[in-house]
Amino acid sequence: MNDSEFCEHLEIEVTVLKVWVEQHWLVPRHADSGWIFEEDDLARARLIQDLTGPMGVNDDGIDVAMQLLDQVHGLRGRLSALMAAIRSQDPDIQRLILSRIDEA
């Protein structure tokens, strides 16, 4: 979706969206016609709205929250790749690896 559709979904002004992008809280794709936003951008924006609105988190807090969110997302990706690698192993090796994880 483009920036105006994105703002309409969130009921925010374009100036607010520009600040969020400048702060790197949202990183839309660039196209000839402007910014393109995906569903995950919409979810991030709703989180930003919750943090800045009812929760009263300041800009520094939003920076930290978005960085942590990005780290969790990256770790989930790595964990998925690790689980796929484990599943590709012989069943005996899988059991050994999973037993070591259970011991930790």
N, C-alpha and C positions, 0 to 999 in steps of 0.2 A: 504494500500500500504506500501511497505517497505521503508527504508530510501533512497536507491538509486533511486527508482521510484519517491519518494517525491522530492528529489533534482533535478531530471530530469525535473519534472513538473515546478519547480520554477526557474530552471537554476541557481542553487547555488551549491557551493562546500559543501562536507560533513563536512568540518571544520566549516563552517558557521552554519550549522544545529546543530552541537554539541554545539556551543556557545549558540544558542537559547534554546536548551534543558537544558543546565547547568544553564542558567538564569531563567529557568522555564517559559519562554515565550510560549513554547510549552511543552505539557506533553503527549507524546505518550504512548500507551499501550506497555507493554513489552511482548515479545514472545521468545520462544527458539531461533528463528532465528534472533532476534534483535528487533528493534522498529517497531511498526505498527502505521500508521497514517490514520486518517479518513478525510472525506471531510471538517469537521469543522476545523481540524488542517491546512488544505490547505488554508482555508479562513483566519485564524489567521496569517499564514505565509505571505500571500499576503499583509495583513495589515502591518505587521512588515516591509516588503520590502518597502511599500509606506512611512511609517514613517521614516525609516532609510535612504531611498534614496532621492526622490524628496523633502520631507518635512524637511529633515535634523535634525530629532529629535535624541537626544543623548540617551545613554543607560538608564539613570535615567528617562528620559521622556517615553521611551518604557515601563519601569517597571510600571510607573503610568498608562499609557494607557492600558496595559494588565490587571492591577488590576481593573481599572474602567470597562473595558469590561466584566471581570468576575463578577463584582458586578451587572452590568446591566443584564447579562444573568441569574444570580441567582434571581434577582428581577422579571424578566419576568416569571420565573418558578413559583415563589410564587404567582404572580398575576394570572397566569393561574389556579393554584389550588384554589385560592380565588374565581375566576369567576365560576369554576366548582361547588364549594360549594354553591354559591349563586343560580346557576341554579338548584340545587337539592332541593331548598326550595319551599314551597308553593308560588304560584304566588303573593299573597298579600305581603308576606314577601320579595319576590324579588323586588317588586315595592318600598316597604319601604326602603330597603337597597339602591337601586339605586337612590332614591330621596334624601337620605342623602348624597350620593356621589356627586350628582349634586349641592347640597347646599354648598359644601365645596369650 
